[in-house]
Amino acid sequence: MISEYMQDGILIATIDMPGRSMNVSSNALMYEFEVVIDRANRDRDVRGLIVTSGKSSFLAGADLEMARAYTKLGLTADRDELQAVCGRLGRLFLRLETLPKPTIAALNGLALGGGLEVAMACRWRIVADDPRVQLGLPEIKLGLMPGGGGTQRLPRLIGIERGLELLLNGSSVGPDEAKLLGLVDQIVAKDNLIDIAVAFTEQASRRQLPSKFAPRLQPGPFNLEDADIVRQITRHYGHGDDVTADYPAYDAIVRSVVEARDLTVEEGTRVELSHVVELIQDPVAGNMVSTLFLSRQRASKLLAGAATITRFAVEGTDAGAQALCADLRASGASVVDLCQSQPSDVRIVSGSYRTENEADLKILNAAQDRREHFIGVHSASSSEYGRALEIIATPGDDRIGKALALAKQLRATPYIHDGERSLLAILALIKDRGITENFPRLLILAAQALAANRREARNEVGDASLADVACVVGGVFPAYSGGPLTWWSSEGPLAPDILRSVDGFLSGGWLPEE
């Protein structure tokens, strides 16, 4: 998992997890890191340490099993047990940071989440000159926060204003911007990355190690002493009070930075850990990790065997057909009229269009649209999480492969179920009508969840976890809830008065029913 070799007195530790296309943080990897740090510390022949990767990426994301274990642990373990388990990464990176020898991260690819945290724990960072390289801490997108000292090191390295921006938006930067910010020290040609890192480390080993951070975090444009500074900061980055009320990770990240402003990184890491533990005990983090990470990965595996088809034949003039054509062209696909199609093409007709030409898929634009004898497809997207492609089909239909080819081309998360109509279109209609009628937000969610639950009872939802993924990714249900079916199961039976209100709202004939 981590191979080691010496070059000019420098220990080079190469992360290369077997059987994976990408290195990820895992318990096994943490153990091997501890072994490497022990050797670098005790071996007098080792004058410095370089951490790099044997894959095209450096280290990105978290191991599926570790993420699942952490979210389950958050439901049952006490605070002391969570401190011990969740604090392991932070303690490991503190050991790396305090090594009395030069340490360099040689970044040859993506360094996200724990990947950037290990890089920031090194004394210096050298990155390959490759526009595909991205560095960032995207944990907020899963309702989480960095747990390996990321909230402490990033603001100290690049300043509190940009540091909080990356932390609260989950965005990443390429090599040029990272160098401009001070996140990396050098950009070098990819082929020379290790040789330059070795030379740099060898020279650094001849000098006294400089101090890494200033003793106090500079406040930037903020008055960190203000009583409402947490809310000031979240608003500064465009996250309204309604958002921060639903997603506790925003406040947890800001508090970790602000409360540790006068502390050392070691002390600040303990502050960060206390907020990590609180966050992982909150159901929002568990919901988002389960839906947007665990279940979404399972959904994406449906595309593993999907054919690559780059020619699509579309017939229809409505907004849904035109939007699909535009998205396909933007993806690099060839789009032709249905009358010019070949049997190998993915042949698509709009839900409102009647055609004599053969087609495989039918776009279900609205809640009332039926798929008839076609495979129904409904595309929905959100700015935060990308695109979902709902596929409504009879199990075993050979044309499902063409629907998956469409999802693959659009880079959409697929969701397949039986039935006649689009679940996402129905829930979007409920949401829109509820907003129009000033129906209370909680009751809109209850109405959507009840509608989804009723369709599940009629076997029209398929895999409930994947339905939740599609609803969240497609933007028809909030991510903090985990999706309509997760929300329904966690909220339990609705109170009679709420159920009467929701039933009354859903009645009246405006909601299509089979």
C-alpha positions in Angstrom: 0.0 0.0 0.0 2.9 2.3 0.8 6.3 1.3 -0.7 9.5 2.8 0.5 12.9 3.4 -1.0 15.9 5.6 -0.4 17.4 8.0 -2.8 20.4 10.2 -1.7 19.5 9.8 1.9 15.9 10.7 1.4 13.1 8.3 2.2 10.5 8.2 -0.6 7.1 6.8 0.5 4.8 6.0 -2.5 1.1 5.4 -1.8 -0.3 2.9 -4.3 -3.4 1.1 -2.9 -3.8 -2.3 -4.7 -7.0 -3.0 -6.6 -8.0 0.7 -6.7 -7.9 3.3 -9.5 -7.4 6.0 -6.9 -5.8 6.2 -3.4 -8.2 6.9 -0.6 -8.0 7.5 3.1 -8.5 4.2 5.0 -7.6 2.7 8.4 -5.1 0.4 6.7 -3.4 3.4 5.0 -3.2 5.2 8.3 -1.5 2.3 9.9 1.1 2.2 7.1 1.7 5.9 7.4 2.5 5.4 11.1 5.1 2.8 10.1 6.7 5.3 7.6 6.7 8.1 10.2 8.3 5.8 12.8 11.1 4.8 10.4 11.7 8.4 9.2 11.9 9.5 12.9 14.2 6.8 14.2 16.5 5.9 11.2 19.5 8.1 11.3 20.3 7.4 7.7 17.0 9.1 6.7 17.6 12.8 6.3 14.2 13.7 4.9 10.8 12.2 3.8 8.9 12.6 0.5 5.3 11.4 0.3 4.0 10.8 -3.2 1.7 8.5 -5.2 2.1 5.6 -7.6 -1.2 6.4 -9.3 -2.3 9.3 -11.5 -3.9 10.9 -8.5 -2.2 11.6 -5.2 -4.9 10.8 -2.6 -8.6 11.7 -2.9 -11.7 10.9 -0.9 -12.4 8.3 1.8 -12.6 4.6 1.9 -16.2 3.4 1.5 -16.0 1.0 4.5 -14.4 3.6 6.8 -17.1 6.2 5.9 -19.8 3.6 6.6 -18.3 2.6 9.9 -17.9 6.2 11.1 -21.5 7.1 10.4 -22.7 4.0 12.2 -20.4 4.7 15.1 -21.8 8.2 15.4 -25.3 6.7 16.2 -24.1 4.5 19.0 -20.7 5.4 20.4 -20.1 7.9 23.3 -18.0 11.0 22.9 -14.8 9.4 24.3 -14.9 6.5 21.8 -15.6 8.9 19.0 -12.7 11.2 20.0 -10.4 8.1 20.0 -11.5 6.9 16.6 -12.1 10.1 14.7 -9.0 11.7 16.1 -6.6 9.2 14.7 -6.0 11.1 11.5 -5.3 14.4 13.2 -2.8 12.8 15.6 -1.1 11.1 12.7 -0.7 14.3 10.8 0.6 16.1 13.9 3.4 13.4 14.1 4.2 14.0 10.4 4.3 17.7 10.9 6.6 17.6 13.9 9.2 15.3 12.4 12.6 16.9 13.0 13.5 16.3 9.4 12.3 17.9 6.1 9.1 16.5 4.8 7.8 17.2 1.3 4.5 16.2 -0.4 5.2 15.5 -4.1 1.7 16.0 -5.6 1.3 14.3 -9.0 -2.5 14.4 -9.1 -5.7 15.1 -7.2 -5.2 15.9 -3.5 -8.6 16.2 -2.0 -9.9 15.8 1.6 -7.4 13.7 3.5 -5.0 13.9 0.5 -4.6 17.7 0.9 -4.5 17.3 4.7 -1.5 15.0 4.6 0.2 17.4 2.1 -0.4 20.4 4.4 1.1 18.4 7.3 4.3 18.2 5.3 6.8 21.1 5.6 6.7 21.8 1.9 4.5 20.9 -1.1 5.6 20.5 -4.8 3.0 20.0 -7.4 3.1 18.7 -11.0 2.4 21.2 -13.7 -0.8 19.5 -14.9 -4.1 21.3 -15.2 -5.9 18.1 -14.1 -4.4 18.4 -10.6 -6.9 19.8 -8.1 -6.4 20.6 -4.4 -9.2 21.1 -2.0 -11.2 20.1 1.0 -14.7 19.1 -0.3 -16.1 17.6 2.9 -18.8 20.2 3.3 -20.5 18.8 0.2 -21.3 15.6 2.3 -22.3 17.5 5.4 -18.9 16.9 7.0 -15.8 18.8 7.8 -12.1 18.1 7.6 -10.9 15.8 10.5 -7.2 15.8 10.0 -6.3 19.4 10.9 -7.5 20.9 7.6 -9.5 23.7 9.3 -6.3 24.7 11.1 -3.6 24.5 8.4 -5.5 25.8 5.4 -6.3 29.3 6.8 -2.8 29.5 8.2 -1.2 28.7 4.9 -3.3 30.8 2.5 -5.1 33.3 4.9 -8.4 33.1 6.7 -10.5 34.7 3.9 -9.5 32.3 1.1 -9.1 29.4 3.5 -12.7 29.8 4.8 -13.9 30.2 1.2 -12.5 26.9 0.1 -13.6 25.2 3.4 -17.2 26.5 3.2 -17.7 26.0 -0.6 -15.8 22.7 -0.9 -14.1 24.1 -4.0 -10.7 23.2 -5.3 -7.8 25.0 -7.0 -5.4 24.0 -9.7 -1.5 24.3 -9.5 -1.3 27.9 -10.6 -3.8 29.2 -8.2 -2.4 27.0 -5.4 1.0 28.6 -6.0 -0.4 32.1 -6.0 -2.2 31.4 -2.7 0.8 29.9 -1.0 -0.7 26.4 -0.8 2.2 24.9 -2.7 5.8 26.0 -2.9 6.8 25.0 -6.4 5.2 23.8 -9.7 7.4 21.5 -11.7 7.2 19.3 -14.8 5.5 16.0 -13.9 8.4 13.9 -15.2 10.9 15.8 -12.9 8.6 15.8 -9.8 10.5 13.2 -7.7 14.0 14.3 -8.8 13.3 17.9 -7.9 11.6 16.9 -4.6 14.7 14.8 -3.7 17.1 17.7 -4.5 14.9 20.1 -2.5 14.7 17.8 0.5 18.4 17.1 0.4 19.2 20.8 0.5 16.7 21.4 3.2 18.2 18.7 5.4 21.4 20.8 5.6 19.6 23.8 7.1 17.7 24.4 10.3 14.0 23.8 9.7 12.1 27.1 9.6 8.9 27.8 11.6 5.9 26.7 9.6 3.2 28.9 10.9 2.8 32.3 12.5 1.9 32.1 16.2 -1.5 33.7 15.6 -4.0 33.4 12.8 -4.5 36.8 11.2 -8.1 37.9 11.1 -8.2 39.2 7.6 -11.4 41.2 7.0 -13.2 39.8 10.0 -13.4 40.9 13.6 -13.1 37.5 15.2 -14.0 38.9 18.6 -17.6 39.8 17.6 -20.3 37.8 19.3 -22.0 36.9 16.1 -18.8 36.3 14.0 -19.9 32.8 13.0 -23.1 34.1 11.4 -21.2 37.0 9.8 -18.7 34.7 8.2 -21.3 32.2 6.8 -23.3 35.1 5.4 -20.1 36.6 3.9 -19.7 33.5 1.7 -23.4 33.5 0.6 -24.7 30.8 3.0 -27.9 32.2 4.4 -29.3 31.5 7.8 -31.8 29.0 6.4 -29.0 27.0 4.9 -26.8 27.0 8.0 -29.8 26.0 10.1 -30.2 22.8 8.0 -26.5 22.0 7.6 -24.6 22.2 10.8 -21.2 21.6 9.1 -21.0 25.3 8.1 -21.0 26.4 11.7 -18.7 23.6 12.8 -16.1 24.6 10.3 -16.2 28.3 11.2 -16.1 27.6 14.9 -13.1 25.3 14.4 -11.2 28.2 12.8 -12.4 31.0 15.0 -12.0 29.3 18.3 -8.5 28.2 17.5 -7.3 31.6 16.2 -4.8 32.1 19.1 -3.9 28.4 19.5 -1.1 26.2 18.1 -2.0 23.8 15.3 -1.9 20.9 17.8 -4.3 22.7 20.2 -6.5 23.8 17.3 -6.6 20.2 16.0 -8.2 19.2 19.4 -10.8 22.0 18.9 -11.5 20.7 15.4 -11.9 17.2 16.7 -14.5 18.3 19.2 -16.6 19.7 16.4 -16.0 16.7 14.2 -17.5 14.5 17.0 -20.5 16.7 17.4 -21.1 16.7 13.7 -20.8 12.9 13.2 -23.4 12.5 16.0 -25.8 14.7 14.1 -28.2 12.8 11.7 -27.6 15.3 8.9 -24.0 14.0 8.4 -25.2 10.4 8.4 -28.0 11.1 6.0 -25.7 12.9 3.5 -22.8 10.4 3.7 -25.3 7.5 3.2 -27.1 9.1 0.3 -24.5 11.2 -1.5 -21.5 9.0 -0.9 -22.3 5.4 -0.1 -25.6 5.0 -2.1 -24.4 7.3 -4.9 -21.3 5.2 -5.4 -23.5 2.1 -5.7 -25.7 3.9 -8.2 -22.7 4.9 -10.3 -21.6 1.3 -10.6 -24.6 0.8 -12.9 -22.5 2.7 -15.5 -19.5 0.4 -15.2 -20.7 -1.9 -17.9 -22.6 0.7 -19.9 -21.8 1.0 -23.6 -20.2 4.1 -24.9 -22.5 5.5 -27.5 -21.8 9.0 -28.9 -24.6 9.3 -31.5 -28.1 10.2 -30.3 -31.2 10.7 -32.5 -33.8 13.0 -30.9 -37.2 14.0 -32.1 -39.2 16.8 -30.5 -39.4 20.6 -30.3 -40.4 21.2 -26.7 -38.1 22.6 -24.0 -37.2 19.1 -22.7 -36.0 17.9 -26.1 -34.1 21.1 -26.8 -32.4 21.0 -23.5 -31.4 17.4 -23.9 -30.0 18.1 -27.4 -28.0 21.1 -26.0 -26.6 19.0 -23.1 -25.6 16.1 -25.5 -23.8 18.5 -27.8 -22.0 20.1 -24.9 -20.9 16.6 -23.9 -19.3 16.1 -27.3 -22.0 13.7 -28.7 -23.4 13.8 -32.2 -27.1 14.7 -32.3 -29.2 13.9 -35.4 -32.9 13.9 -36.2 -34.8 10.7 -35.4 -35.6 10.2 -39.1 -31.8 9.9 -39.8 -31.2 7.4 -37.0 -29.5 4.0 -37.2 -30.4 1.0 -35.0 -27.2 1.4 -33.1 -28.0 5.0 -32.1 -29.8 5.9 -28.9 -33.2 7.0 -30.3 -35.2 9.4 -28.2 -38.6 11.0 -28.6 -40.1 13.8 -26.5 -43.0 13.0 -24.2 -45.2 15.5 -26.0 -44.3 14.4 -29.6 -46.0 11.7 -31.7 -43.8 10.0 -34.2 -43.9 7.3 -36.8 -40.2 6.6 -36.3 -38.9 3.9 -34.0 -37.5 5.1 -30.7 -36.0 3.6 -27.6 -36.4 6.3 -25.0 -39.1 8.8 -24.2 -38.4 12.0 -22.4 -40.9 12.5 -19.5 -41.0 16.2 -19.1 -43.9 16.5 -16.8 -45.5 14.6 -13.9 -48.5 13.5 -16.1 -46.3 12.0 -18.9 -46.4 8.3 -19.3 -43.7 6.2 -20.8 -46.1 3.9 -22.7 -44.1 1.3 -24.6 -40.8 3.2 -24.4 -38.2 3.4 -21.7 -39.0 6.6 -19.9 -36.2 9.1 -19.0 -36.3 12.2 -16.9 -33.2 14.4 -16.3 -32.9 16.6 -13.2 -29.9 18.5 -11.9 -28.7 20.7 -9.0 -25.9 23.1 -8.9 -24.4 21.4 -5.8 -24.5 17.7 -6.8 -24.7 17.4 -10.6 -27.3 15.4 -12.6 -29.5 12.4 -12.1 -31.1 10.5 -14.9 -34.3 8.7 -13.9 -34.9 5.6 -16.0 -38.4 4.1 -15.9 -38.5 0.6 -17.5 -39.8 -2.9 -17.2 -37.1 -5.1 -15.7 -35.2 -7.0 -18.3 -35.9 -4.6 -21.1 -32.9 -4.7 -23.5 -33.2 -0.9 -24.1 -32.2 -0.2 -20.5 -28.6 -0.4 -21.9 -29.3 2.6 -24.2 -30.7 4.6 -21.3 -27.6 3.8 -19.3 -25.5 4.9 -22.3 -27.3 8.2 -22.2 -26.6 8.6 -18.5 -22.9 7.8 -19.1 -22.7 10.4 -21.9 -24.3 13.0 -19.6 -22.2 12.0 -16.6 -25.4 11.6 -14.7 -26.2 9.3 -11.8 -28.6 6.7 -13.0 -31.7 5.6 -11.1 -33.9 2.8 -12.5 -37.4 1.7 -11.5 -40.6 0.2 -12.8 -43.8 2.1 -13.3 -45.3 4.5 -15.8 -44.4 8.0 -14.6 -41.3 9.9 -13.3 -41.0 10.0 -9.5 -38.7 13.1 -9.7 -41.2 15.0 -11.9 -44.0 14.2 -9.5 -42.0 15.4 -6.5 -40.9 18.5 -8.4 -44.6 19.3 -9.1 -45.5 18.9 -5.5 -42.7 21.2 -4.5 -43.6 23.9 -7.0 -47.3 23.8 -6.2 -46.5 24.0 -2.5 -44.3 27.0 -2.9 -47.0 28.7 -5.2 -49.7 28.1 -2.6 -47.4 29.2 0.3 -47.7 25.8 1.9 -45.4 25.5 4.9 -42.0 24.1 4.1 -42.2 21.2 6.5 -45.6 20.2 5.0 -44.2 20.3 1.5 -41.5 17.9 2.5 -44.1 15.7 4.2 -46.2 15.8 1.0 -43.3 14.8 -1.2 -42.3 12.0 1.2 -45.8 10.7 1.5 -46.2 10.6 -2.3 -42.8 8.7 -2.6 -43.9 6.3 0.2 -47.2 5.5 -1.5 -45.4 4.8 -4.8 -42.9 2.6 -3.0 -45.8 0.6 -1.5 -47.0 0.1 -5.1 -43.5 -1.2 -6.2 -43.0 1.9 -8.4 -39.8 3.2 -6.7 -37.3 0.4 -7.1 -34.3 0.6 -4.8 -35.4 3.2 -2.1 -31.8 4.2 -1.4 -31.1 5.0 -5.1 -34.5 6.8 -5.3 -33.2 9.1 -2.5 -29.9 9.6 -4.4 -31.8 10.7 -7.5 -34.1 13.1 -5.6 -31.2 14.8 -3.8 -28.9 14.9 -6.8 -31.7 16.1 -9.0 -32.6 18.9 -6.5 -36.1 17.9 -5.8 -35.5 17.1 -2.1 -33.0 18.6 0.4 -29.7 16.9 0.9 -29.7 17.2 4.7 -32.7 14.9 4.9 -31.1 12.1 2.9 -34.0 12.0 0.5 -37.8 11.6 0.8 -37.8 7.9 1.8 -35.0 8.4 4.4 -36.9 11.4 5.7 -40.1 9.4 5.9 -38.5 6.5 7.8 -36.7 8.8 10.2 -39.7 11.1 11.0 -42.0 8.1 11.7 -45.8 8.2 11.3 -47.0 11.7 10.7 -49.1 13.3 13.4 -52.9 13.1 12.5 -53.2 16.9 12.0 -50.2 17.0 9.7 -51.4 14.0 7.7 -54.8 15.6 7.2 -53.2 18.8 6.0 -50.9 16.9 3.6 -53.7 14.7 2.3 -55.8 17.7 1.7 -53.0 19.4 -0.2 -52.4 16.4 -2.4 -56.1 15.9 -3.2 -58.0 17.9 -5.8 -57.0 16.0 -9.0 -53.9 18.1 -9.8 -51.5 15.3 -8.9 -51.4 12.5 -11.5 -52.2 9.0 -10.2 -52.2 5.7 -12.0 
